[in-house]
Amino acid sequence: MEHHPAAVWLAQTASTTAPHEGSGYLLRVVLIVMVLGCVLTGWFLLRGYKRDDD
């Protein structure tokens, strides 16, 4: 199995922040990114349904 630099960086970041902050910080970041991604995806998909009734 190959090691990818991004996966190694993520594992190192999680392991260095875990003793200090706990897993809550990483979970909070993941949830915020996920919510923002859902909002942006919904906006992108729903903007096509806008009607121009002039």
Protein Blocks (a to p, Z undefined) as FASTA:
>chain_A
ZZdfklmmmmmmmmmmmmmnommlmmmmmmmmmmmmmmmmmmmmmmmmpccdZZ
